[in-house]
Amino acid sequence: MSTAIDNFINELLTAKKLNSLDDGVREQVRLDLLGRLSDQIDRAVIDAMSDSQIDIFTEMIDRGASRQELQAYIAQSGVDVERVTLETMLRFRALYIGE
Amino acid sequence: MASESSLVHSSQEHRDPMILTFVDQTHDAHAAARDAAETRRREELNRDDGRIKRFLRNIWMGENGIAGRYYFEKYKQEALERIQQEGDINALSGDASRIRELAQSATISRFQSEYEEMIHEAAGERREELSGDSAFGEAMKGLIRRYASGSITSPEVLREEKNRILSTLGAKDGGLLSEGGVKIDNLAQIAETVRGAVEHGESLEDLLNGMKIYTGESRAGVRTEAHLNKVDRAVEKLQESKVGSLVSPESISMAAAIATGVARAGKGTLLRAIGVTAIPGVVGGVLAGIRENKRVKEERAIHAREVAQGGLFSREGRRGAIEETRYDTVAAVHITESLTAIMSKEEVASDDLQQLYQILADTEARVRLSDERRIDLISFSGMANVAVERFDLDLARARAKVLLGGRIGDLPEAMRNDLGIQDGDTAEQAIARSTDALLKIEDGMTAKDRAFAKLKQRRVAVATATGFASSFLVGVAAQEAAAFASTNYDGLVEHLVSSKSPSEGGSQTMLEGVFHGQDASVQVNTIETSDTYISHDAGGYGGIIDLPSNYSLENNPDGTFTIISPDGSIFARDIALEADGSLSVATIDSLRSDGAIVVDATTTITDTESVVRNLTVDEYVSHHSDFTTTVQRDFWYDNDTAAFDQNELRVHWAGDQGRGSDGSIMLSTAAMTADGSYHGSESTVWADRASAGSLKFAVSASIDSQNQVFMIDVAPDGGIIIPPDHPAAGLFSTDDTGQVVFNGAYGEVVEIRETIDGVVHMSPLATMEGDNSVMTIPTQVTTAIETTVPKFSITPPDIQQTIEVPAREVEGFGGPAIITRRPLENIARRRSGYYSQYRYGEYALNGEYADQIETFSPTLRENPRAQLDIEKELDWYDRQLTDTDPHYADEIKKIIDGIPEERRVSNDLKMIVTIPVAAASEADNIYNTLQLLSRQDPESVAKTQVLLNMNWLDDAESDPKKAAAIQKTLREIERAQADSPELRVAIMKRIYNRDTVEKTGGIIGYVARDLYTAALSSLREYNEARRREGERPADPIIQRYDADIRGMSRHAWRKIQEKARQYPQADILKGVTRLGTDSYRDSPGFGMVTEISTTLAALATRGGRVHTGGANFGIKASTLAAVGGLGPVVHTGVGSDDVELGRRVAAARLGVVVSGRDDYLYDYHTPSSSTDVIKLVNGSTIETDDTRFLRRYKSGDWWQSVWSGDNGVGSFNQGAGGYSPRDQDGVATGLTSERLTDETVKTLERNISEELSYASSDRDRARVLSLIFRDAPGAYTLENRNGQCVFTLTRNGRKYLKRYIKRDKRGRRYHIGDRRRHQLYGYTANGRRRSGALMAARK
């Protein structure tokens, strides 16, 4: 994962012409982007659920469900996680570099 | 009074102990603000001011608009501020303040109640009892103590102090209270109660000690929350949970790889350009799809909320579609009523209990699902009614459970057995045993969810496709447009419209790339070697290299050199030269092998140098050959003279021992004699020869060279001077004594005789012999030196340059997806109180009335009979208009400003006549109408402003026939203006959207509203001008006519103005409207009916009935402004333009309940009479077209049912809510002469019955019937059937009627049609013209 996502983020930074950033700054920007992207993917996945599924999902978080449980629930909820993730990444890229 | 009494009862229940309650409604406030923002933005987006404006507005502030989110947030913030300012979550509901107070009271009561049903914890509500001795509790009790003891007397001060405590202690000690936000409480009521109790002798401290203090947080609104909120909440929880990413690393990795691949694909190529252009389209489409996916979910929630709050809507368009997916709801009032009905029974039987159980089971399931899932399965009748109706419902549920719980055993046995209900069950347990209701509701929800999923899928697909297409098209269009602007960017369109060749090195648009793309290629260019050469110093060894002028040479530091080609390349590198500066053979061979022609052009350069050499005498002579002369001595003038005179030896040294001061050698012949020179026959005189210049001194360097002599001139005085630099001087030296000595051979004084063949023949006269000792003579001589210069010409071959021409760069551009999104249709909010009034007749406050009051000016609200100040009311009206609809206000103002001065009344304005002119159908009427108006008394005309709203529906313009009719109408108006310039006619042209007007019932309401608003706005301007001139403001009558007047009283305007002066308090001045008297002859029955109707209407007006039907009434401008004109746009169809105004005046002045369009048009049952409010103006009659009515009458119906809202013949509901031409669909065709048959008599009886049913009194009925049947006792019978008057002609009555129609009182044949026409319009008899009451329109 790290290579692919790093490539994706690096490509974003290159497209944004941020290659000349100081290494420390670049790393910070990279981490920020990763965090934002991850949040957006999570949001998009939740947004793709129905109202009632979100209710159940929220309840699961409330009762301390693990990540594996939550992922399993999402998997069986019918949300096309791969598609949502790809769409979110493309959207993220488009918004970030303004293409 | 179920609701209010329930609240009172509730508070009484808890009177001991008293419960001071504070409820935090901040959460509800945010929800209400969101609702208000949604509504406001939607209404702005749906505003009908032209398609282009609407489209642009949608792009800007629409749901997908650039600033859409900003506007929504802005509106939400503004709404929230208003809610917080008023401390009322229903502040923006538009409901009456009393209703809103009731809502707050209901919420407080819920939080006071001990019934657990009252607090909806599942929905997020919380309640907590505060300790009385908490700082907050003590502070509040202290406040009550001060109020009860009288140290605080004003409720305002009490409120201020309370707010102070809330702000300082609320969040800290106030239990569930948060900081800021919106809070409601019952402190004022409690304080008042305590004060009253203390005044009646109760102990203040006992009361305070026994007081409970509750704080809580409410969820007072409907339950559905926007989907987004759920997502936000879930994301928030997820982040708090530290669960981490929801998506597996594999999924992210795969997506990242694909996304990166997409980004990197084929940079610079056509494929890439297509990608760059299309991917944003794909992304745009995806984004649009995502947005739509989100928005459609929001829309569903919004719609559910609005409907649950009592919103009314048409099941069309987006609303209609989304409504199909809304969960079924049951009205709270319906459940409450059903439960209450059962509980109210004196004896609740087993079946009743079963019914109660079933209602409860269903209701509990609905409440639970609503609260837990934040959806609405229960609806309410209005926004502010939610709290009240929820309270009523919760209370009814609680009571029903109490009843059921006490009688579980009385439920039918079969039912108990089926459900497994035990005798010892509580009501809750018993209800929980039934799952049918829950399952049924959930099944219904599932079905709706499925429907929604399909709807969403469809919408998302359309949005995605639209997003892709629009983004792609925008991208492509942007490229093509940019290509025109850029010289090095070539576009397909540019290519097609201009013949320009592709730009050098430029790039192409995607389309150009597709059609005229250029692949990479190789091009060979020849760079010819120049035929001119430049010499270069090479290598520092003196070598010269000639190179063609387009080549250059660079000397390297190591002594080698490099030849640079014209293209910048190196032809030969580091060429070394030999030590003599030449090229080695190897180098030359190497250059030649590279194709160069190398030519050795080495040259020898000769130079001279000057040196001193010891020359031999011969060399010396030879060296100075330029100074020597070849001589031949012909003979010597020797000493053969007679006397030996030794003349031949008389050459002596001169000067200082033979030298001159300048170093010259000096000699002299002066010692020679004149006659001493003979030789044979030859003789000469030296002096003569010297003077002739032919005497020379010839110096021979040696004996051997005596034929080559240095020839020195002998001066006439015999002086011989040999300059020191003369070569001959080198033959002399100085001895030790300083005497010059001649070291040569001979020094001869010679006579030059002749020169033959270059040889000078001479004869010596005297000779000085030297010592001939000279061997060598040091002489400065110049010698030639030869130098060899190496030089090579190198001519490289022509250069064949290979240029790789890359493929033309194709640039893509991803355009943004522009997808406007149609918002939900507006929703009409049912004002709170509507159902309550219906259901609870005893409600003290009538909702509709309260609604209307809110739309009246403060003056009228405070005092319905107030005398109105025109300026104040106009200012209020203007303010209201600007606040509620600034765009509209601005629009009207522009119209007013556009009215030319010459069309305005400038002084003493008494009337403003307003006329709606349906431009597509009034072309044949408007000129006649305006002509009739112009024929009023001149002094009245001068004080009257006429304002026409010339209008048409937007689709009329595409209909050639209608478009022509519109133009004709305009021309007719202009003709009337030209013919009667004294009539000040101002025109406002308005185009209305068919869809918009049809949604609210028709166009006429809009037309009239625009007319009245324009009239009031222009009056305000007029009065401002008067005020500036120190004049009193005018309060004219705003008169209403239709455009099809056929006849009119001669002095109508004078009469109206007189009446207005006579009764300044009257709000409405009404004239008489007659209908088509020219139809009486063919339709006498209809004529009689309209006569009855006209008379009854006049009688009713005279009796003070406030009714403004018929287009011949005026309203005082101040009244019109004070009642808010026609009020909010709700219903705009039939009656909305005229009758509505009377309703509003009746409501304002008389407090009469006015119930909107559901009320029948002529509601004579309404006690809306006052002769102070309305006055009949005698002498103000108009006659208007009757086509619609006659057609309806002939069809057998009551003629006035054209206004009933049906779609029958001639109905005003045909067309855009009553806007069809009156002759459309055969309305005016097929009318035949009426004969008294059974059928026509039946129609007549029916019509007269209807008219009489709405007579104000029996007296009026009698009076109106006497107009026809005065001379025919027993001609009819009258019955009262359930309040309906039934008129029946007797046999004699029929006979009388036939006679009455055809003959006059004296029995002469004089048809009723003629009688009435003559009476109204005059006639000519016996040559004399008898004038009538009315002026007829000129045909």
Chai-1 contact restraints between the chains, C-beta under 6 A:
chainA,res_idxA,chainB,res_idxB,connection_type,confidence,min_distance_angstrom,max_distance_angstrom,comment,restraint_id
A,M1,B,P249,contact,1.0,0.0,6.0,A-B,restraint_1
A,M1,B,I252,contact,1.0,0.0,6.0,A-B,restraint_2
A,M1,B,S253,contact,1.0,0.0,6.0,A-B,restraint_3
A,A4,B,S253,contact,1.0,0.0,6.0,A-B,restraint_4
A,A4,B,A256,contact,1.0,0.0,6.0,A-B,restraint_5
A,A4,B,A257,contact,1.0,0.0,6.0,A-B,restraint_6
A,I5,B,I252,contact,1.0,0.0,6.0,A-B,restraint_7
A,I5,B,A256,contact,1.0,0.0,6.0,A-B,restraint_8
A,N7,B,T260,contact,1.0,0.0,6.0,A-B,restraint_9
A,F8,B,A256,contact,1.0,0.0,6.0,A-B,restraint_10
A,F8,B,A259,contact,1.0,0.0,6.0,A-B,restraint_11
A,F8,B,T260,contact,1.0,0.0,6.0,A-B,restraint_12
A,E11,B,T260,contact,1.0,0.0,6.0,A-B,restraint_13
A,E11,B,A263,contact,1.0,0.0,6.0,A-B,restraint_14
A,S38,B,S245,contact,1.0,0.0,6.0,A-B,restraint_15
A,I41,B,V247,contact,1.0,0.0,6.0,A-B,restraint_16
A,D42,B,L246,contact,1.0,0.0,6.0,A-B,restraint_17
A,R43,B,V235,contact,1.0,0.0,6.0,A-B,restraint_18
A,V45,B,L246,contact,1.0,0.0,6.0,A-B,restraint_19
A,I46,B,V231,contact,1.0,0.0,6.0,A-B,restraint_20
A,I46,B,A234,contact,1.0,0.0,6.0,A-B,restraint_21
A,D47,B,V231,contact,1.0,0.0,6.0,A-B,restraint_22
A,D51,B,H227,contact,1.0,0.0,6.0,A-B,restraint_23
A,I54,B,K230,contact,1.0,0.0,6.0,A-B,restraint_24
A,I54,B,A234,contact,1.0,0.0,6.0,A-B,restraint_25
A,D55,B,R373,contact,1.0,0.0,6.0,A-B,restraint_26
A,F57,B,A234,contact,1.0,0.0,6.0,A-B,restraint_27
A,T58,B,A234,contact,1.0,0.0,6.0,A-B,restraint_28
A,T58,B,K237,contact,1.0,0.0,6.0,A-B,restraint_29
A,I61,B,K237,contact,1.0,0.0,6.0,A-B,restraint_30
A,I61,B,L238,contact,1.0,0.0,6.0,A-B,restraint_31
A,I61,B,S241,contact,1.0,0.0,6.0,A-B,restraint_32
A,R67,B,V243,contact,1.0,0.0,6.0,A-B,restraint_33
A,R67,B,G244,contact,1.0,0.0,6.0,A-B,restraint_34
A,V81,B,V247,contact,1.0,0.0,6.0,A-B,restraint_35
A,V81,B,S251,contact,1.0,0.0,6.0,A-B,restraint_36
A,E82,B,S251,contact,1.0,0.0,6.0,A-B,restraint_37
A,T85,B,V247,contact,1.0,0.0,6.0,A-B,restraint_38
A,T85,B,S251,contact,1.0,0.0,6.0,A-B,restraint_39
A,T85,B,A255,contact,1.0,0.0,6.0,A-B,restraint_40
A,L86,B,A255,contact,1.0,0.0,6.0,A-B,restraint_41
A,L86,B,I258,contact,1.0,0.0,6.0,A-B,restraint_42
A,E87,B,V286,contact,1.0,0.0,6.0,A-B,restraint_43
A,M89,B,A255,contact,1.0,0.0,6.0,A-B,restraint_44
A,M89,B,A259,contact,1.0,0.0,6.0,A-B,restraint_45
A,L90,B,A259,contact,1.0,0.0,6.0,A-B,restraint_46
A,L90,B,V283,contact,1.0,0.0,6.0,A-B,restraint_47
A,R91,B,L287,contact,1.0,0.0,6.0,A-B,restraint_48
A,A94,B,V283,contact,1.0,0.0,6.0,A-B,restraint_49
A,E99,B,G814,contact,1.0,0.0,6.0,A-B,restraint_50
